[in-house]
Amino acid sequence: MTAEQQKRVLVVDDDAGIRKLLCTVLSGRGLSVDEADDGQAALDLIETRQYAVVVLDLIMPVIDGFAVLEKLATVTPRPVVLVISGADRGVVEQLDPAAVHGIVRKPFDPEELANVVAACAEIRGRMSLETMALALVAGGSLFVLLPPGLT
């Protein structure tokens, strides 16, 4: 992963307000941020760029976050995937633990999430997901990142 790719983040959410807010706080931390308003736009970006971190909503029009997760599982190098969702527990429980490295419940504090994303990008730039295991506590929420196979 190049130095530029280590700082590249993709924010995928159909809520324009959430996208704008996250893009602003993440850019303020020196990260290069792309945004997509649905799963198809995200897939188009994933085809052309490599990301250190993908912040992904689950419930979106056109193509949902579950389809994006399937594609991300085939990307090399794989990004850290943080799912943000206001969906009920049953929807979140459908997630493949090997495909998701963290789950953030809506509503969330954007500054705290930005701290987590920035830390993930920093660590992801130094090591592969296969060797990466990290737990971050931010604002009382526990985000656990484990390499595939350990979940």
C-alpha positions in Angstrom: 0.0 0.0 0.0 1.4 3.4 -1.0 1.6 6.4 1.3 -1.3 8.0 -0.5 -3.4 4.8 -0.2 -2.6 4.6 3.5 -4.5 7.8 4.0 -7.4 7.1 1.6 -10.9 6.6 3.1 -14.2 5.8 1.4 -17.4 7.0 3.2 -20.5 5.2 1.9 -23.9 6.4 3.1 -27.1 7.5 1.5 -27.6 10.3 4.0 -25.9 13.4 2.5 -25.6 15.1 5.9 -23.7 12.1 7.5 -21.4 11.9 4.4 -20.6 15.6 4.5 -20.0 15.6 8.2 -17.7 12.6 8.1 -15.8 13.9 5.0 -15.2 17.2 6.8 -13.9 15.7 10.1 -11.8 13.0 8.3 -10.2 15.5 5.9 -9.4 17.6 9.0 -7.3 14.7 10.2 -5.2 14.7 7.0 -7.0 11.8 5.3 -8.0 11.8 1.7 -11.8 11.1 1.6 -14.0 9.9 -1.3 -17.7 9.5 -0.8 -20.5 7.5 -2.3 -24.2 7.9 -1.9 -25.1 4.3 -2.6 -23.6 0.8 -3.1 -23.2 1.1 -6.9 -21.2 4.4 -6.6 -19.1 2.7 -3.9 -18.4 -0.3 -6.1 -17.4 2.0 -9.0 -14.9 3.7 -6.7 -13.6 0.4 -5.3 -12.8 -0.7 -8.9 -10.5 2.3 -9.5 -8.9 3.0 -6.1 -7.5 1.3 -3.1 -8.6 2.3 0.4 -7.1 1.9 3.8 -10.5 2.2 5.5 -14.1 2.0 4.2 -16.9 3.4 6.4 -20.0 1.7 5.1 -23.8 2.1 5.8 -25.8 -1.1 5.4 -29.2 0.1 4.3 -29.0 2.1 1.0 -30.8 2.4 -2.3 -29.6 0.8 -5.6 -27.2 -1.6 -4.0 -27.0 -2.2 -0.3 -24.0 -2.4 2.0 -24.1 -6.2 2.1 -23.3 -6.3 -1.6 -20.5 -3.9 -1.1 -19.1 -6.1 1.7 -19.1 -9.1 -0.7 -17.0 -7.1 -3.2 -14.6 -5.8 -0.5 -13.8 -9.4 0.5 -12.2 -9.9 -2.9 -10.2 -6.6 -3.0 -6.4 -6.8 -2.5 -5.2 -5.3 -0.3 -8.3 -5.5 1.8 -9.3 -2.3 3.6 -10.5 -2.1 7.2 -14.3 -2.0 7.0 -16.2 -0.1 9.7 -20.0 -0.5 9.3 -22.2 2.4 10.5 -25.8 1.5 10.9 -29.0 2.5 12.5 -30.6 -0.8 11.5 -32.1 -3.0 14.1 -30.0 -5.7 15.8 -31.3 -8.5 13.4 -29.9 -6.7 10.4 -26.5 -6.2 12.0 -26.4 -9.9 13.1 -26.5 -10.9 9.5 -23.0 -9.5 9.0 -20.2 -11.9 8.2 -17.7 -11.4 11.1 -14.8 -12.1 8.7 -15.8 -9.2 6.5 -16.4 -6.5 9.1 -13.8 -5.1 11.4 -16.0 -2.8 13.5 -19.6 -1.8 13.9 -20.6 1.7 14.8 -24.2 2.3 15.9 -26.1 5.4 14.7 -26.2 8.0 16.1 -22.5 8.4 16.8 -20.1 11.2 17.7 -18.4 12.1 14.4 -15.2 13.3 16.2 -14.9 10.0 18.0 -15.5 8.0 14.8 -13.0 10.1 13.0 -10.4 9.3 15.7 -11.1 5.6 15.2 -10.9 5.8 11.4 -7.7 7.8 11.5 -6.1 5.3 13.9 -7.2 2.4 11.6 -5.7 4.1 8.6 -2.5 4.6 10.4 -2.2 1.1 11.6 -3.5 -0.4 8.3 -0.7 1.4 6.6 1.9 -0.4 8.7 0.6 -4.0 8.7 -1.6 -6.4 6.9 -5.1 -7.3 8.1 -3.7 -10.8 8.7 -1.5 -9.5 11.5 -3.6 -6.6 12.7 -5.5 -6.9 15.9 -6.6 -3.7 17.6 -9.2 -2.6 20.1 -10.0 1.0 20.5 -12.3 2.5 23.1 -13.9 5.7 22.0 -16.6 7.5 24.0 -17.6 4.3 25.8 -18.1 2.3 22.6 -15.8 -0.6 22.0 -14.5 -1.1 18.4 -12.7 -4.4 17.9 -10.7 -5.1 14.8 -9.6 -8.7 14.3 -8.0 -10.4 11.4 -10.2 -12.7 9.4 -10.3 -16.2 11.0 -10.0 -14.9 14.6 -13.6 -13.8 14.8 
